[in-house]
Amino acid sequence: MSAEQLRRMQALAEDFAQVWNAPTTRSVDRQRLLGQLVEDVTVLREV
């Protein structure tokens, strides 16, 4: 990751709530944001 990419990711992390709640942020954009933050999710069902 370049220094510029790292700087942009840090800026996004600092402004995440603002970006997430912006009226211009679409559902597909939110899904992409989550995809960048979450690498793996495992759901276990207890019976």
Secondary structure, 3 states (H helix, E strand, C coil): CCHHHHHHHHHHHHCHHHHHHCCCCCHHHHHHHHHHHCCCCCCCCCC
